[in-house]
Amino acid sequence: MKSISAIIVFLIIVISCRSSARKEKDDRELYIYYQNRNITDSYARDMLNDGLKLIDEGEYNKAKSFIIRADSAFPNSPIIITAMGNLSGM
């Protein structure tokens, strides 16, 4: 009986951790896309958004090329530079 109770408690903890991690990711995505409003060049904004989606999918090399294109189209944007810096170690 104790082992069944321990398993149930363990499963509840695992499920709650997964849902909170998913919420953090959703909040981060909303923040990043909200912050993209200051990128007035639509091509740069699209390239950055595509690059961010590729990062979420684990396609870091492809993401770099999209983010570099975003920086070329809209240079010196803090959000684009931050994305480039985050990818520099990958």
N, C-alpha and C positions, 0 to 999 in steps of 0.2 A: 504494500500500500504506500509506503514511504517513497519507493522508487517511482511509482506512477505520479505521485504528487510532485516529486522533483522534476520529472519530465515535463509535466504540465506547466510548472513555473518557468522552466527553461524555455519552452516554446513561446510562452507569453512574452518573455524578455526579448527573445530573438525577433518576434513579430513587431514588437513596439520599436525596437531599434531600427528595423528596416523602414518602417513608416516615417520615423523622424528623419532618417537620412534622406529619404525621397523628398520630404518637405523642404529640407535645407537646399537640395538641388533645385527644386522649383522656385524657391525664393531667390536663389542666386541668379537663375535664368531671367526671372522678372526684373531683377535689378540691372543686370547687364543690358538687356534689351531696352529697358527704360532709359538707361544712360546713353544709349545710342542716338537718342533724339537730337543731340547737339551735333551730330555728323550730318551736315546739310547736303553733302554729295551722295545721291542715291546709290551710285555705283559703289562707292567706298563702304556705305552702310550695308549693302547687300553682300559685298565681299567679306566684311567683318562677320556678319551674321552667319554666312556659310562656313567661314573658318571656325567660329565658335561651335557650330553644330558638329563639325568634323572633330574638334577637340573632345566633345562629349562622346563621340563614337570611337575615340582612341586613334584616329587617323592624323597623327601629329605632323608628319611630313607634308601631307596634302594641306593641312590647316595653315602651315607656315606660308605656303605660296599664296593662299587667299588673303592672309593678313598682310603680307608684304604688298600685294596689289592694293589693298585698302589704304595702306600707308602712302603708297605712291600717288593715289588719287586724292587723298586728304591728309597731307603731311602734318606732323606735330600735334595730332589729336591724342590727348592723354589716355583715352580708353584703348586706342589702337596700339599706342606705344606700350601700355601695360600688357596687352595681349601678346605682343611680340616678346616682351621681357619674360613673360611666363613660359613661352615656348623655347626660349634661348637655351635652356638646359636639357632639352629633350632631343 
